Amino acid sequence: MKVTLIQTELFWEDASKNRAHFGNLIDTIKEQTDLIVLPEMFNTGFTMQPDKLAEAWNGETMNWLKNKAIEKNCVITGSLAIKDNEKFYNRLFWVSAAGAFISYDKRHLFRMSEESKLYTAGKSKIITAINQWKVCPFICYDLRFPVWSRNRFNKQNNTWDYDVLVYVANWPEARNYAWKQLLIARAIENQCYVVAVNRIGNDGNGYSHSGDSVVINPRGEIISKTKANEQSIETIELDRAYLEEFRKVFPVGLDADDFSL
């Protein structure tokens, strides 16, 4: 499976400029890819003004996502501030090459920015598929909660819940050490690939973001080349045979604790 990371600055709280910007960047992707990953709240930045900026689930940005996914013949994912039934959500959309979509509402809302006061937390995760790959997407602060991200192993048929974790983020540079360490930990403990995309540049609140977007293999090794603080579009091919062989020779799932959440 080929995954494309788009690491870039965002135009603060300006959806039309961000759509145009990402549209131009996506248009430069010439090789076929299976998945394009955009940052958290890619159309506005990490806004705490959902009353002014949240869109409907079928609003302009969602329609733009559908059109770009169809045009590029791949899945595109990223999150938006969404208004739904008079509530606000930080909602990730997973839009297929046919324009169909599923969504995930951010479970862990960042209380230090009062996100938890303005948005409604999600209650369930999603696991979706691209070809034979099972993918589980999350949003930013979810990364700090390993139980929510935990990959379960079915000892009856020797299968894992998912093969790839995806995180979309607006994670400030001041905490980038935690970002980098936690992403590696999630790959190792869940014996999966991790794909993480974070923005760069300063936001409207003065917070700096270094990006540090990355792809990590199941051993916890970084296999991407995207550099911090630089705009980048990088496509990485995930190796299915590598994943299956590693799980076979190092079958930690057989000793994993059973649990439900």
Buried (B, 14 or more C-beta within 10 A) or exposed (E): BBBBBBBBBBBBBBBEEBBEBBEEBBEEBEEEBBBBBBBBBBBBBBBBEBEEBBBEBEBEBBEBBBBBBBBBEBBBBBBBBBBBEEEBBBBBBBBBBEBEBBBBBBBBBBEEBEBBEBBBEBEEBBBBEBEEBBBBBBBBBBBBEEEEBBBBBEEEEEBBBBBBBBBBBBBBBEEBEEBBEBBBBBBBBBBBBBBBBBBBBBBBEEBEBBBBBBBBBBEBEBBBEBBBBEBBBBBBEBBBEBBEEBBEEEEEBEEBEEEEE
